Amino acid sequence: MKKKKNTTISRVIEMAKPHKKTIIIVTLLSLLINIGELIKPYLIKIVIDDYISFGIFKKGLITIGMIGASYIGIVIIGNILDFIASTTTNMMGEEILYTLRNKLFKYTQYANISFHDRTPAGKLFVRITNDVEDVSTLFKDVITTFFKDMILIVAIIAIMVYFSAKLSLLAFIVIPFVIIFSVVLTKILNKIYSKAKVIKTKLNTFLAESIYGSRLIKIFNIQREKQQECENLTHDFRNSRLPGGIIEGLLPALMTILENLSICIIIWATLGGILKDAVDVGLIYVFITYIKQLFEPITRTIDNIETVQEAFVSINKIYNILDHKEYLEDLDTGTELTNVKGKIEFKNVWFSYDNEKWVLKNISFTIEPGQSIALVGKTGCGKTTITNLINRFYEIQKGEILLDGVNIKNINKRSLRQHIGIILQDPFIFARSIKNNIKLNNSNVTEDDIVDSISLSSAEDFVSSLPNGIDEIAKERGTSFSAGQKQLLAFARIFAHNPSIFVLDEATANIDTHTEQLIQKSIDTISKEKTSIFIAHRLATIVNVDKIIVLDAGEIVEMGNHIDLLKTGGYYSKLYNSYYASLN
């Protein structure tokens, strides 16, 4: 536990390093503010002991009015400096929030598919939003305030001892109790907030998933069950924080009691004759004021315990992601692809997602440039896995995958993926315009390319029917469009980017028969020039491909064209006959 705390503190220091000058400036400003705060009670003491006690207004050249003007001047200057310090601190907090949030988002973008397979999207959303906000609050509300408070505490103690060591010792009798209460209750709060943070993450993940899956929830009519689940998580979260709330309420109350106890001790000692020496009224006022000032930073520090604990937990959770560099993809190292012909070779490829159960076993085949092939087999046989491996979304354990004779492990990933276009059964549509969804910020895609791709994908009627045409803004996840319309846009997107290799994973499943026939013509035209890989459950759509690769339990069981495979009467023939039997 100690090692973890040290690690957290070192991470805080690391984040603060770029803002070292800001922290120093704010600390200096805080020092000036504290000096003013310490001078103000002393000025009142002078007025009480040197003026009011003797019933005079003027002493030498200095009058009460001059002292009052000085007091007001200190108040004004202190507030101006406090405003500058607070503004500077807030700007630093926002800068840290900006840097950390962008760093986290960049990580999620460059992390490999394995990372996203094991990390729920809701959890990442919490890290990038709530946890980053917690860290920002630490710097805005706590870090510089901490330095200011520590300086103030040390200065007050030093001045009190200077004025009267005896009174100071009496005033500090309660300090051990302050330390004991603070240390014990802080440790308890640390455990409470760590547990609460875990439940909070679960709750936020659940909320994100429930919002994303709202349509599915309605389809299966499980609103009550989800509501109950939400109530259970919210109940657990409330109960996990409840002890912390009680302690947070208890600590300030204890500090107030100890503060007033200390004041009572001073009054009792001075007025009750405990001290042999006479004590001026002004000195009593100074000690009472300094005791109040001493407990202010202590109480403020205690109030910040929750902020600190939440921030420390958030920092650890954020760096539990950022420290795992093994999930980051190197997109730019390797051979840059030029003039891709599209020859793909699998040589004795073995692959497992978990390094235990083989998903692909000794897979070998060749796709010649411009050739079209289809991957066929039952669900889970490894069809989509093969296309994922071509893109290097995962790394194989054994064997080789070659593109134009070059091992894809030696090819620049960014360049590799630029030459491979994939259309999924459920394409993703951003909440952007049709044009932006097709272009995807690719500067090489022109306006003419977008128009041509819409025509090639038979999406002209659909796009022209929209109020703003290609400038129409899609709703989140493309919910304003039908499944078929989203697929038309996915085809337009691929056609506009013009990759060297096409991968269509059941890409026409949600398109009506007439539109499918139109798109099929476009696909056939492209397939004559481009290497094309089809994954299809509707076997009627792949009868014209050059080669069919039949998979079963991660192994190739048959390979050939449609007619030859039917003649053999093997696995493919049975699949094909079963498919047609299901239509009747």
ROLO-975852 format. One line per field, with one value per residue (C-alpha): x, y, z; chain; residue number from 0. Coordinates in steps of 0.2 Angstrom, whole numbers, plus 5000, padded with zeros to 4 digits. Layout:
X	X; ... $
Y	Y; ... $
Z	Z; ... $
chain	A; ... $
resi	NUM; ... $
***
This chain:
X	5000; 5014; 5023; 5006; 5005; 5022; 5019; 5003; 5013; 5027; 5014; 5006; 5024; 5027; 5010; 5015; 5033; 5027; 5019; 5033; 5034; 5016; 5016; 5031; 5022; 5006; 5016; 5025; 5008; 5001; 5016; 5012; 4994; 4998; 5010; 4995; 4984; 4997; 4999; 4981; 4978; 4994; 4988; 4972; 4983; 4993; 4976; 4970; 4986; 4994; 4979; 4962; 4969; 4977; 4962; 4972; 4970; 4987; 5004; 5019; 5015; 5005; 4986; 4973; 4966; 4983; 4983; 4965; 4970; 4985; 4973; 4961; 4976; 4981; 4964; 4962; 4980; 4977; 4961; 4969; 4983; 4971; 4961; 4977; 4982; 4965; 4964; 4982; 4978; 4962; 4971; 4984; 4970; 4962; 4978; 4982; 4964; 4967; 4984; 4978; 4961; 4970; 4983; 4970; 4960; 4976; 4980; 4962; 4965; 4982; 4978; 4976; 4960; 4965; 4964; 4947; 4941; 4945; 4940; 4922; 4918; 4909; 4924; 4935; 4922; 4923; 4942; 4942; 4928; 4925; 4943; 4952; 4940; 4945; 4963; 4960; 4951; 4966; 4977; 4964; 4958; 4971; 4989; 4993; 4980; 4991; 5007; 4998; 4990; 5007; 5016; 5002; 5002; 5021; 5020; 5006; 5015; 5031; 5023; 5013; 5029; 5037; 5024; 5022; 5029; 5019; 5002; 5007; 5011; 4993; 4985; 4994; 4988; 4974; 4986; 4990; 4971; 4970; 4983; 4976; 4959; 4965; 4977; 4964; 4949; 4959; 4964; 4946; 4941; 4954; 4947; 4929; 4933; 4943; 4928; 4916; 4926; 4925; 4906; 4905; 4915; 4903; 4888; 4894; 4899; 4881; 4873; 4884; 4880; 4861; 4860; 4870; 4859; 4842; 4835; 4839; 4832; 4815; 4815; 4816; 4805; 4818; 4816; 4810; 4825; 4837; 4829; 4831; 4849; 4852; 4843; 4854; 4870; 4865; 4860; 4877; 4886; 4876; 4879; 4898; 4899; 4887; 4901; 4912; 4899; 4896; 4915; 4916; 4903; 4911; 4928; 4924; 4913; 4928; 4939; 4927; 4926; 4945; 4947; 4935; 4943; 4960; 4952; 4944; 4961; 4969; 4955; 4955; 4974; 4975; 4960; 4961; 4978; 4986; 5000; 5010; 5014; 5000; 4994; 4988; 4971; 4978; 4989; 4973; 4965; 4980; 4981; 4962; 4963; 4978; 4970; 4956; 4968; 4977; 4962; 4956; 4969; 4968; 4949; 4951; 4964; 4952; 4938; 4950; 4952; 4938; 4945; 4963; 4957; 4946; 4960; 4973; 4961; 4957; 4976; 4980; 4965; 4971; 4989; 4983; 4979; 4993; 5006; 5002; 5012; 5011; 4994; 4999; 5001; 5016; 5008; 5023; 5037; 5040; 5040; 5029; 5017; 5018; 5009; 5000; 4995; 4985; 4993; 4989; 4997; 4993; 5007; 5004; 4995; 4990; 4981; 4973; 4965; 4970; 4986; 4976; 4962; 4967; 4955; 4964; 4975; 4988; 4979; 4987; 4980; 4984; 4974; 4981; 4980; 4963; 4956; 4939; 4937; 4924; 4926; 4912; 4908; 4898; 4898; 4914; 4924; 4937; 4931; 4931; 4947; 4956; 4951; 4957; 4974; 4976; 4974; 4985; 4972; 4980; 4997; 4998; 5007; 5014; 5016; 5017; 5005; 5012; 5006; 5014; 5028; 5031; 5028; 5014; 5024; 5037; 5024; 5019; 5002; 4996; 5001; 4994; 4977; 4976; 4976; 4962; 4944; 4932; 4913; 4905; 4887; 4883; 4894; 4897; 4890; 4897; 4886; 4893; 4887; 4885; 4900; 4911; 4906; 4912; 4927; 4933; 4945; 4955; 4962; 4965; 4946; 4939; 4921; 4920; 4926; 4911; 4898; 4905; 4906; 4888; 4883; 4893; 4885; 4867; 4864; 4859; 4841; 4843; 4855; 4845; 4830; 4838; 4834; 4852; 4859; 4877; 4877; 4864; 4869; 4867; 4861; 4872; 4877; 4867; 4850; 4841; 4845; 4839; 4852; 4851; 4855; 4869; 4876; 4875; 4885; 4898; 4899; 4901; 4914; 4925; 4922; 4928; 4944; 4948; 4958; 4968; 4960; 4941; 4934; 4915; 4909; 4891; 4890; 4874; 4864; 4852; 4850; 4834; 4836; 4834; 4848; 4859; 4858; 4864; 4878; 4883; 4886; 4898; 4906; 4908; 4916; 4928; 4932; 4939; 4953; 4954; 4958; 4941; 4937; 4919; 4912; 4894; 4880; 4869; 4879; 4869; 4879; 4896; 4893; 4903; 4919; 4935; 4938; 4929; 4938; 4927; 4932; 4926; 4933; 4947; 4953; 4952; 4941; 4938; 4944; 4939; 4926; 4907; 4904; 4919; 4914; 4896; 4902; 4913; 4897; 4907; 4906; 4902; 4889; 4880; 4880; 4874; 4860; 4855; 4855; 4843; 4832; 4830; 4823; 4809 $
Y	5000; 5012; 5008; 5012; 5029; 5034; 5029; 5040; 5055; 5053; 5053; 5069; 5077; 5071; 5080; 5096; 5097; 5106; 5119; 5121; 5140; 5142; 5133; 5144; 5160; 5155; 5150; 5167; 5175; 5165; 5169; 5188; 5185; 5175; 5189; 5201; 5189; 5189; 5208; 5212; 5205; 5213; 5230; 5228; 5223; 5240; 5250; 5241; 5241; 5257; 5268; 5263; 5257; 5275; 5284; 5292; 5294; 5299; 5292; 5302; 5304; 5288; 5289; 5276; 5282; 5278; 5261; 5258; 5264; 5251; 5238; 5242; 5242; 5225; 5218; 5226; 5220; 5203; 5200; 5206; 5194; 5180; 5183; 5182; 5166; 5158; 5162; 5156; 5140; 5137; 5139; 5127; 5114; 5116; 5114; 5098; 5092; 5096; 5087; 5072; 5070; 5071; 5058; 5046; 5048; 5046; 5030; 5023; 5027; 5019; 5004; 4988; 4978; 4967; 4981; 4986; 4968; 4968; 4985; 4991; 5007; 5013; 5011; 5021; 5035; 5036; 5037; 5051; 5061; 5059; 5053; 5067; 5080; 5073; 5075; 5093; 5097; 5091; 5104; 5118; 5117; 5108; 5108; 5127; 5129; 5115; 5125; 5141; 5133; 5124; 5141; 5149; 5136; 5137; 5156; 5157; 5145; 5155; 5172; 5165; 5157; 5174; 5184; 5172; 5154; 5150; 5155; 5146; 5130; 5131; 5135; 5120; 5107; 5102; 5100; 5081; 5078; 5087; 5076; 5060; 5063; 5068; 5053; 5040; 5047; 5050; 5032; 5027; 5039; 5032; 5015; 5021; 5032; 5018; 5006; 5019; 5023; 5005; 5005; 5022; 5015; 5000; 5012; 5024; 5009; 5002; 5019; 5021; 5003; 5005; 5021; 5014; 4998; 5007; 5000; 4982; 4985; 4991; 4976; 4964; 4974; 4973; 4991; 4985; 4973; 4987; 5000; 4987; 4985; 5004; 5005; 4991; 5000; 5017; 5009; 5001; 5018; 5028; 5016; 5015; 5034; 5036; 5033; 5045; 5058; 5055; 5057; 5072; 5080; 5074; 5081; 5099; 5098; 5091; 5104; 5118; 5110; 5109; 5127; 5134; 5123; 5131; 5148; 5144; 5138; 5155; 5165; 5155; 5156; 5175; 5180; 5167; 5171; 5155; 5166; 5176; 5190; 5202; 5200; 5214; 5214; 5216; 5200; 5190; 5196; 5192; 5174; 5171; 5177; 5167; 5152; 5154; 5157; 5142; 5130; 5138; 5129; 5113; 5113; 5117; 5103; 5091; 5097; 5093; 5075; 5068; 5078; 5071; 5053; 5053; 5061; 5048; 5034; 5042; 5044; 5026; 5021; 5032; 5026; 5008; 5012; 5023; 5012; 4997; 5002; 4984; 4987; 5002; 4999; 5006; 5012; 5020; 5007; 4996; 4995; 5008; 5000; 5007; 5000; 4986; 4972; 4962; 4945; 4938; 4922; 4912; 4900; 4888; 4901; 4897; 4909; 4910; 4925; 4919; 4909; 4893; 4889; 4889; 4898; 4895; 4879; 4877; 4889; 4890; 4897; 4910; 4924; 4930; 4949; 4954; 4937; 4936; 4923; 4919; 4912; 4900; 4890; 4889; 4903; 4903; 4894; 4908; 4918; 4935; 4931; 4928; 4946; 4953; 4945; 4952; 4970; 4965; 4969; 4954; 4945; 4927; 4914; 4903; 4904; 4919; 4931; 4939; 4953; 4954; 4943; 4953; 4947; 4959; 4960; 4970; 4982; 4999; 4996; 5013; 5010; 4992; 4997; 5011; 4998; 4987; 4992; 4983; 4984; 4976; 4970; 4984; 4999; 5013; 5031; 5046; 5061; 5071; 5075; 5062; 5070; 5069; 5051; 5046; 5057; 5053; 5068; 5060; 5075; 5064; 5061; 5075; 5081; 5072; 5056; 5057; 5060; 5046; 5034; 5038; 5034; 5018; 5012; 5015; 5028; 5042; 5041; 5039; 5054; 5065; 5062; 5070; 5089; 5094; 5080; 5076; 5089; 5081; 5078; 5060; 5057; 5048; 5030; 5034; 5030; 5042; 5030; 5012; 4998; 4996; 5015; 5014; 5000; 5010; 5024; 5011; 5005; 5024; 5026; 5012; 5016; 5034; 5028; 5016; 5003; 4989; 4975; 4974; 4964; 4962; 4954; 4950; 4968; 4966; 4958; 4973; 4979; 4975; 4963; 4976; 4987; 4972; 4968; 4986; 4985; 4968; 4975; 4988; 4975; 4964; 4978; 4982; 4963; 4962; 4974; 4972; 4958; 4954; 4944; 4940; 4933; 4927; 4917; 4919; 4907; 4913; 4929; 4921; 4908; 4919; 4921; 4914; 4903; 4897; 4893; 4882; 4882; 4871; 4873; 4884; 4872; 4873; 4858; 4862; 4874; 4877; 4886; 4884; 4871; 4860; 4860; 4855; 4841; 4834; 4833; 4837; 4850; 4864; 4855; 4850; 4869; 4875; 4862; 4866; 4884; 4882; 4870; 4883; 4895; 4883 $
Z	5000; 5004; 4988; 4978; 4988; 4983; 4965; 4965; 4973; 4960; 4946; 4954; 4954; 4936; 4930; 4940; 4932; 4917; 4928; 4940; 4936; 4939; 4956; 4961; 4956; 4965; 4980; 4981; 4979; 4993; 5004; 5001; 5005; 5021; 5027; 5025; 5035; 5049; 5049; 5051; 5068; 5074; 5067; 5078; 5093; 5091; 5090; 5106; 5117; 5111; 5107; 5114; 5131; 5133; 5125; 5112; 5093; 5088; 5094; 5086; 5068; 5066; 5069; 5071; 5054; 5046; 5054; 5047; 5030; 5030; 5036; 5021; 5009; 5015; 5013; 4995; 4989; 4997; 4988; 4971; 4974; 4979; 4963; 4952; 4962; 4960; 4941; 4938; 4948; 4938; 4921; 4927; 4932; 4915; 4906; 4915; 4911; 4893; 4892; 4902; 4893; 4876; 4881; 4887; 4871; 4860; 4870; 4866; 4847; 4846; 4857; 4848; 4846; 4861; 4873; 4867; 4868; 4886; 4891; 4891; 4882; 4897; 4908; 4896; 4895; 4914; 4914; 4900; 4908; 4927; 4932; 4922; 4931; 4948; 4944; 4937; 4953; 4963; 4955; 4955; 4972; 4983; 4977; 4978; 4992; 5001; 5000; 5005; 5020; 5026; 5025; 5035; 5048; 5051; 5051; 5063; 5075; 5074; 5077; 5092; 5100; 5097; 5106; 5120; 5122; 5137; 5129; 5113; 5123; 5131; 5114; 5106; 5119; 5107; 5092; 5096; 5096; 5079; 5072; 5079; 5073; 5056; 5053; 5059; 5050; 5034; 5033; 5036; 5022; 5010; 5011; 5010; 4994; 4986; 4987; 4982; 4967; 4961; 4963; 4954; 4939; 4938; 4939; 4926; 4914; 4917; 4913; 4897; 4891; 4895; 4885; 4870; 4871; 4874; 4858; 4863; 4880; 4872; 4860; 4874; 4886; 4900; 4907; 4924; 4926; 4920; 4932; 4946; 4942; 4941; 4958; 4966; 4959; 4965; 4982; 4983; 4978; 4991; 5005; 5000; 5002; 5017; 5030; 5021; 5022; 5041; 5044; 5033; 5044; 5060; 5056; 5054; 5070; 5079; 5073; 5078; 5096; 5097; 5090; 5103; 5117; 5113; 5114; 5130; 5137; 5132; 5140; 5156; 5157; 5155; 5165; 5178; 5184; 5178; 5170; 5183; 5170; 5165; 5147; 5137; 5129; 5112; 5114; 5119; 5104; 5093; 5100; 5098; 5080; 5076; 5083; 5072; 5057; 5062; 5062; 5045; 5034; 5045; 5042; 5024; 5022; 5030; 5018; 5004; 5010; 4998; 4984; 4987; 4989; 4974; 4964; 4969; 4965; 4948; 4945; 4948; 4937; 4923; 4924; 4925; 4907; 4901; 4909; 4898; 4883; 4877; 4870; 4859; 4841; 4831; 4816; 4807; 4808; 4794; 4775; 4766; 4753; 4735; 4720; 4729; 4718; 4731; 4732; 4749; 4756; 4772; 4776; 4790; 4801; 4819; 4829; 4846; 4855; 4872; 4868; 4874; 4862; 4844; 4833; 4817; 4814; 4801; 4788; 4771; 4755; 4741; 4734; 4717; 4713; 4707; 4712; 4722; 4736; 4748; 4766; 4770; 4786; 4801; 4814; 4824; 4811; 4809; 4794; 4802; 4811; 4795; 4789; 4806; 4804; 4786; 4794; 4808; 4821; 4830; 4828; 4824; 4835; 4821; 4802; 4790; 4781; 4765; 4755; 4738; 4745; 4760; 4777; 4784; 4801; 4792; 4784; 4791; 4799; 4794; 4776; 4776; 4782; 4770; 4756; 4764; 4764; 4775; 4775; 4790; 4792; 4805; 4799; 4811; 4806; 4815; 4820; 4806; 4788; 4774; 4766; 4781; 4785; 4767; 4767; 4785; 4785; 4771; 4761; 4746; 4744; 4733; 4731; 4714; 4722; 4735; 4721; 4711; 4726; 4730; 4712; 4712; 4728; 4722; 4736; 4724; 4727; 4746; 4748; 4736; 4746; 4762; 4765; 4764; 4753; 4756; 4770; 4780; 4798; 4804; 4821; 4834; 4827; 4812; 4820; 4808; 4794; 4791; 4792; 4773; 4771; 4783; 4772; 4756; 4765; 4770; 4752; 4746; 4760; 4753; 4735; 4738; 4747; 4733; 4743; 4734; 4743; 4748; 4762; 4763; 4779; 4775; 4769; 4759; 4773; 4776; 4759; 4748; 4734; 4720; 4728; 4731; 4713; 4708; 4721; 4716; 4698; 4706; 4716; 4701; 4692; 4706; 4709; 4691; 4696; 4715; 4726; 4735; 4750; 4754; 4770; 4767; 4775; 4760; 4749; 4733; 4734; 4732; 4718; 4705; 4715; 4709; 4724; 4739; 4755; 4767; 4785; 4800; 4818; 4812; 4798; 4779; 4774; 4756; 4743; 4725; 4714; 4717; 4703; 4708; 4726; 4722; 4711; 4726; 4737; 4752; 4766; 4755; 4745; 4761; 4767; 4750; 4750; 4768; 4764; 4749; 4759; 4772; 4759; 4754 $
chain	A; A; A; A; A; A; A; A; A; A; A; A; A; A; A; A; A; A; A; A; A; A; A; A; A; A; A; A; A; A; A; A; A; A; A; A; A; A; A; A; A; A; A; A; A; A; A; A; A; A; A; A; A; A; A; A; A; A; A; A; A; A; A; A; A; A; A; A; A; A; A; A; A; A; A; A; A; A; A; A; A; A; A; A; A; A; A; A; A; A; A; A; A; A; A; A; A; A; A; A; A; A; A; A; A; A; A; A; A; A; A; A; A; A; A; A; A; A; A; A; A; A; A; A; A; A; A; A; A; A; A; A; A; A; A; A; A; A; A; A; A; A; A; A; A; A; A; A; A; A; A; A; A; A; A; A; A; A; A; A; A; A; A; A; A; A; A; A; A; A; A; A; A; A; A; A; A; A; A; A; A; A; A; A; A; A; A; A; A; A; A; A; A; A; A; A; A; A; A; A; A; A; A; A; A; A; A; A; A; A; A; A; A; A; A; A; A; A; A; A; A; A; A; A; A; A; A; A; A; A; A; A; A; A; A; A; A; A; A; A; A; A; A; A; A; A; A; A; A; A; A; A; A; A; A; A; A; A; A; A; A; A; A; A; A; A; A; A; A; A; A; A; A; A; A; A; A; A; A; A; A; A; A; A; A; A; A; A; A; A; A; A; A; A; A; A; A; A; A; A; A; A; A; A; A; A; A; A; A; A; A; A; A; A; A; A; A; A; A; A; A; A; A; A; A; A; A; A; A; A; A; A; A; A; A; A; A; A; A; A; A; A; A; A; A; A; A; A; A; A; A; A; A; A; A; A; A; A; A; A; A; A; A; A; A; A; A; A; A; A; A; A; A; A; A; A; A; A; A; A; A; A; A; A; A; A; A; A; A; A; A; A; A; A; A; A; A; A; A; A; A; A; A; A; A; A; A; A; A; A; A; A; A; A; A; A; A; A; A; A; A; A; A; A; A; A; A; A; A; A; A; A; A; A; A; A; A; A; A; A; A; A; A; A; A; A; A; A; A; A; A; A; A; A; A; A; A; A; A; A; A; A; A; A; A; A; A; A; A; A; A; A; A; A; A; A; A; A; A; A; A; A; A; A; A; A; A; A; A; A; A; A; A; A; A; A; A; A; A; A; A; A; A; A; A; A; A; A; A; A; A; A; A; A; A; A; A; A; A; A; A; A; A; A; A; A; A; A; A; A; A; A; A; A; A; A; A; A; A; A; A; A; A; A; A; A; A; A; A; A; A; A; A; A; A; A; A; A; A; A; A; A; A; A; A; A; A; A; A; A; A; A; A; A; A; A; A; A; A; A; A; A; A; A $
resi	0; 1; 2; 3; 4; 5; 6; 7; 8; 9; 10; 11; 12; 13; 14; 15; 16; 17; 18; 19; 20; 21; 22; 23; 24; 25; 26; 27; 28; 29; 30; 31; 32; 33; 34; 35; 36; 37; 38; 39; 40; 41; 42; 43; 44; 45; 46; 47; 48; 49; 50; 51; 52; 53; 54; 55; 56; 57; 58; 59; 60; 61; 62; 63; 64; 65; 66; 67; 68; 69; 70; 71; 72; 73; 74; 75; 76; 77; 78; 79; 80; 81; 82; 83; 84; 85; 86; 87; 88; 89; 90; 91; 92; 93; 94; 95; 96; 97; 98; 99; 100; 101; 102; 103; 104; 105; 106; 107; 108; 109; 110; 111; 112; 113; 114; 115; 116; 117; 118; 119; 120; 121; 122; 123; 124; 125; 126; 127; 128; 129; 130; 131; 132; 133; 134; 135; 136; 137; 138; 139; 140; 141; 142; 143; 144; 145; 146; 147; 148; 149; 150; 151; 152; 153; 154; 155; 156; 157; 158; 159; 160; 161; 162; 163; 164; 165; 166; 167; 168; 169; 170; 171; 172; 173; 174; 175; 176; 177; 178; 179; 180; 181; 182; 183; 184; 185; 186; 187; 188; 189; 190; 191; 192; 193; 194; 195; 196; 197; 198; 199; 200; 201; 202; 203; 204; 205; 206; 207; 208; 209; 210; 211; 212; 213; 214; 215; 216; 217; 218; 219; 220; 221; 222; 223; 224; 225; 226; 227; 228; 229; 230; 231; 232; 233; 234; 235; 236; 237; 238; 239; 240; 241; 242; 243; 244; 245; 246; 247; 248; 249; 250; 251; 252; 253; 254; 255; 256; 257; 258; 259; 260; 261; 262; 263; 264; 265; 266; 267; 268; 269; 270; 271; 272; 273; 274; 275; 276; 277; 278; 279; 280; 281; 282; 283; 284; 285; 286; 287; 288; 289; 290; 291; 292; 293; 294; 295; 296; 297; 298; 299; 300; 301; 302; 303; 304; 305; 306; 307; 308; 309; 310; 311; 312; 313; 314; 315; 316; 317; 318; 319; 320; 321; 322; 323; 324; 325; 326; 327; 328; 329; 330; 331; 332; 333; 334; 335; 336; 337; 338; 339; 340; 341; 342; 343; 344; 345; 346; 347; 348; 349; 350; 351; 352; 353; 354; 355; 356; 357; 358; 359; 360; 361; 362; 363; 364; 365; 366; 367; 368; 369; 370; 371; 372; 373; 374; 375; 376; 377; 378; 379; 380; 381; 382; 383; 384; 385; 386; 387; 388; 389; 390; 391; 392; 393; 394; 395; 396; 397; 398; 399; 400; 401; 402; 403; 404; 405; 406; 407; 408; 409; 410; 411; 412; 413; 414; 415; 416; 417; 418; 419; 420; 421; 422; 423; 424; 425; 426; 427; 428; 429; 430; 431; 432; 433; 434; 435; 436; 437; 438; 439; 440; 441; 442; 443; 444; 445; 446; 447; 448; 449; 450; 451; 452; 453; 454; 455; 456; 457; 458; 459; 460; 461; 462; 463; 464; 465; 466; 467; 468; 469; 470; 471; 472; 473; 474; 475; 476; 477; 478; 479; 480; 481; 482; 483; 484; 485; 486; 487; 488; 489; 490; 491; 492; 493; 494; 495; 496; 497; 498; 499; 500; 501; 502; 503; 504; 505; 506; 507; 508; 509; 510; 511; 512; 513; 514; 515; 516; 517; 518; 519; 520; 521; 522; 523; 524; 525; 526; 527; 528; 529; 530; 531; 532; 533; 534; 535; 536; 537; 538; 539; 540; 541; 542; 543; 544; 545; 546; 547; 548; 549; 550; 551; 552; 553; 554; 555; 556; 557; 558; 559; 560; 561; 562; 563; 564; 565; 566; 567; 568; 569; 570; 571; 572; 573; 574; 575; 576; 577; 578; 579; 580; 581; 582; 583 $
***
